[in-house]
Amino acid sequence: MFQLRTATPFVLLALSLFSCKKEEANTQNLSNVGPYATLPATLKTFAEPVQIINVDADSGGSYKLPDGARFWIPKYAFRTPDGDTAHGTVQITIAQYNERSEMIYSNVLTDNTDTASTASLNSAGAFLFLPAQKGLNLEINRAGGSRLTAYLPQKNLLSANPATPAARSYIGAKNANLIGEVTWVANPRAIAPTYAAFDTLAYKFDTVGYHQAAIAYNFLSGSATVKFSMSGVDGLNENNSFLYLLPKGIRSVVDLGNAPWLRNRNYAVQDQSMVSLVGVAVVKGRFYGGISPNLKLENGRSYGVTLREQAPDTFKTQVRNIY
């Protein structure tokens, strides 16, 4: 038996508790109404709830989440801050960033890497994994040889972005960025993801925190020079407006910057590539969103997004439906 609870990301107060069988779980969506505060806070209000699983550390087991992802945890997999093996019930917080809409609303993007300013990641699945016991954060018991496995389903995702053995393991660390609050680095322990089945990628890991299976590429280093812009509402500034680029058929979100940053700025992009632009803003307590879909980027041209007032949850669904 295990239990699963949900809450808005990183807010673990007033959690609702549900009893379930192993390999089954349920979540619920939480939402607010306007007026809205800051843009990052507004987006996170409508992010998917984190999931909390209660695991018996002495027996481990296999735990399936509602979206089909599954985590295999061996027995005695965790250790305390003092280095002792953890026993009894361990509470694991899990957040997933599989859809591009979820990357945007959770503010966990794919283009913040330490390899180069132009680097991005074509993601096969990203997640946060945090075990705790009696209010103390736990680590994975590497001294005991423990490795956990996340089985990341690839079906119902972008068909042009299948899991491949070429995917690498990346780990993330929180940063101070307003857009994209996680910086990704290649896992120095070189634990490579592998296929577990036709539509599932097995990702092995032995550290807590942010993880991602992905292939690195450079979208903002092409031969074509273009400009981007946002319009439709007055009062856009560097703190209340974000613009994202979504390459067609790739599970990746590229941060283009805020409205003032875009002015008189040229971007080197892959010529003739197909993309969609997603713009969001919160001005005077109101949420604005805009999408410019299926754009072919050509040298010397300018591309923009017109924002209009709408509900954040409805707009998230629109973003999710972009191919």
Secondary structure, DSSP 8 states (H G I E B T S, - for coil): -EEEEEESTT--SS-EEEEE-TT----------SS---HHHHHHHTS--EEEEEEETTT-EEEE-TTS-EEEE-TT-EE-TTS-B--SEEEEEEEE--SHHHHHHHT--S--BSS-TTEEEEEEEEEEEEEEETTEE-EE-GGGT--EEEEEE-TTS-TT----TT-EEEEEEE---SS--EEEEE-TT----EEEETTEEEEEE-S-EEEEEEEEEESTTSSEEEEEEEESSS---TTTEEEEEEETTS---EEEE-HHHHTT--EEE-TT-EEEEEEEEEETTEEEEEEEEEEE--TT-EEEEE-EE--HHHHHHHHHT--
